[in-house]
């Protein structure tokens, strides 16, 4: 099932969705990996932020998967109940590490707003309904508390749950979701 990757990850405020479907826990958490920028490593997906989160969780021993549209997937069915808090702790630690690698400063926020507007236009050109965007000032003011994303405010947020993986991949390739902290 496709996962909508919205710009609303709490700590990261990043376009990365951590869904639960295929993970086994590690016995021990390890220290974060080196502070090497993910962009110097080979791309694993369309999202350098998701790649960095994936690499961090793998380094900590979690068996997660990464979709090419930037979703990190794990499974609540296979994470032992006694390991769940450790998994959450490792996920937050990795989010902090990745946020440091991909800072979202004022310049990035301006770039992100422009990229979200471009994605909104692309989605509309492909026939999808997308809510009106906030003003630039509202986007900046609410970025940390209520981030706006064209994808998340479109009808795709609902349709993604029933559309085929191929259709989801096609719309993400046609209208890539912006990655906060990785725009230039």
CORTA-V782313 format. One record per pair of residues at least 12 apart in sequence whose ideal C-beta (glycine too) atoms are under 10 Angstrom apart, sorted by the first residue. I is the first residue (numbers start at 1). J is the second residue. Records with the same first field share a line. If there is no record, write none. Layout:
I=J, J
This chain:
1=19, 21, 73, 160, 161, 162, 163, 164, 165, 168
2=17, 19, 67, 69, 71, 156, 159, 160, 161, 162, 163, 164, 165, 166, 167, 168, 169, 171, 172
3=16, 17, 18, 19, 21, 67, 69, 70, 71, 72, 73, 160, 161, 168
4=17, 19, 69, 71, 149, 151, 152, 154, 156, 157, 158, 159, 160, 161, 168, 172, 177
5=17, 18, 19, 46, 47, 49, 50, 67, 69, 70, 71, 72, 149, 151, 152, 160, 172, 177, 179
6=147, 148, 149, 150, 151, 152, 153, 154, 157, 177
7=104, 112, 115, 116, 143, 147, 148, 149, 150, 151, 152, 177, 178, 179, 180
8=146, 147, 148, 149, 152
9=49, 53, 95, 98, 99, 147, 180
10=92, 95, 144, 145, 147
11=91, 92, 93, 94, 95, 96, 98, 99
12=49, 53, 92, 94, 95, 96, 98, 99, 102, 104, 180, 181
13=95, 99, 104, 109, 112, 143, 144, 145, 147, 180, 181
14=47, 49, 50, 52, 53, 70, 95, 98, 99, 102, 104, 147, 179, 180, 181, 182
15=46, 47, 49, 50, 69, 70, 71, 112, 116, 147, 149, 151, 152, 176, 177, 178, 179, 180, 181, 182
16=45, 47, 49, 50, 51, 52, 53, 54, 66, 70, 71, 72, 95, 98, 177, 179, 180
17=50, 67, 69, 70, 71, 72, 73
18=50, 53, 54, 57, 64, 71, 72, 73, 74, 87, 88, 91, 94, 95
19=64, 65, 67, 71, 72, 73, 74, 75, 76
20=64, 73, 74, 75, 76, 77, 78, 79, 87
21=64, 65, 71, 73, 74, 75, 76, 77, 78
22=63, 64, 65, 73, 74, 75, 77, 78, 79
23=57, 62, 63, 64, 65, 72, 73, 74, 75, 76, 77, 78, 79, 83, 87
24=61, 62, 63, 64, 74, 75, 78, 79, 80, 83, 87
25=60, 61, 62, 63, 74, 78, 79, 80, 81, 82, 83, 84, 86, 87, 90
26=57, 58, 59, 60, 61, 62, 63, 79, 83, 86, 87, 90
27=61, 80, 83, 86
28=60, 61, 86
29=59, 60, 61, 62, 86, 87, 89, 90, 93
30=56, 59, 60, 61, 90
31=59, 60, 93
32=56, 59, 60, 90, 93, 94, 96, 97, 98, 100
33=52, 55, 56, 58, 59, 60, 94, 97
34=59, 97
35=97, 100, 101
36=52, 55, 101
37=52, 101, 102, 182
38=50, 51, 52, 53, 54, 55, 56, 98, 101, 102, 182
39=51, 52, 101, 102, 182
41=55
43=68
44=66, 67, 68, 70
45=66, 67, 68, 69, 70, 71, 72
46=67, 68, 69, 70, 169, 172, 173, 176, 177, 179
47=66, 67, 68, 69, 70, 71, 72, 102, 172, 176, 177, 178, 179, 182
48=70, 98, 101, 102, 179, 181, 182
49=70, 72, 95, 98, 99, 101, 102, 179, 180, 181, 182
50=66, 67, 68, 69, 70, 71, 72, 98, 179
51=66, 70, 72, 98, 179, 182
52=94, 95, 97, 98, 99, 100, 101, 102, 181, 182
53=66, 70, 72, 91, 94, 95, 97, 98, 99, 101, 102
54=66, 67, 70, 71, 72, 73, 94, 98
55=94, 97, 98
56=72, 90, 91, 93, 94, 95, 96, 97, 98, 101
57=72, 74, 87, 90, 91, 93, 94, 95
58=72, 94
59=90, 94, 97
60=86, 87, 89, 90, 91, 93, 94
61=83, 86, 87, 90
62=74, 79, 83, 86, 87, 90, 91, 94
63=75, 78, 79
64=87, 91
67=165, 168, 169, 172
68=169, 172, 173
69=160, 165, 168, 169, 171, 172, 173, 176, 177
70=172, 176, 177, 179
71=168
72=91, 94
74=87, 91
98=181
99=180, 181
100=181
101=181, 182
102=179, 180, 181, 182, 183
103=180, 181
104=143, 144, 147, 180, 181, 182, 183
105=181
106=140, 143
107=183, 184
108=143, 178, 179, 180, 181, 182, 183, 184
109=136, 139, 140, 143, 144, 147, 180, 181, 183
110=136, 139, 140, 183
111=178, 180, 181, 182, 183, 184
112=139, 140, 143, 147, 148, 149, 178, 179, 180, 181, 182, 183
113=133, 134, 135, 136, 137, 138, 139, 140, 143, 148, 178
114=136, 178, 183
115=150, 176, 177, 178, 179, 180, 183
116=130, 133, 134, 139, 147, 148, 149, 150, 151, 152, 153, 177, 178, 180
117=133, 136, 139, 150, 178
118=150, 175, 176, 178
119=149, 150, 151, 154, 172, 174, 175, 176, 177, 178
120=132, 133, 148, 149, 150, 151, 153, 154, 175
121=150, 175
122=150, 171, 174, 175, 176
123=150, 151, 153, 154, 155, 156, 171, 174, 175
124=150, 154, 175
125=174, 175
126=154, 156, 170, 171, 174, 175
127=155
128=150, 151, 154, 155, 156, 157, 159, 171, 175
129=153, 154, 155, 156, 159
130=149, 150, 151, 152, 153, 154, 155, 156, 157
131=148, 150, 152, 153, 154, 155, 157
132=153
133=148, 149, 150, 153
134=146, 147, 148, 153
143=180
147=180
149=177, 178, 180
150=175, 177, 178
151=171, 172, 175, 176, 177, 178
152=177
154=171, 175
156=168, 171, 172, 175
159=171
160=172
